[in-house]
């Protein structure tokens, strides 16, 4: 294999930072939090520990990762986050059973 082939293969793989996720977390007081990130596990830990976590989690802890889906860019993720934030609580809870929910790929997020 030549270096040119190796570079082509590497450039075809999406970089970790180019993949964005939109997520919904159920908090310890059963409120819902929606956010975006490039690393769901890291962001969960930030919310859990209070270090670099959202202000929403001051005085509460994340309890369950309810929903995760992918976006191709930060812009796309932000637009989807805005749409989700406009949904009712019932509509957000129904997203747990959505076909495109990839939350089962994560082995954490239920405390």
Secondary structure, DSSP 8 states (H G I E B T S, - for coil): --HHHHHHHHHHS--GGG-EEEEEEEETTS-EEEEEES-HHHHHHHHHH-SS--GGGTT--EEEEEEEEEESSHHHHHHHHHHHHTS-HHHHHHGGG-TT--GGG-S--B-
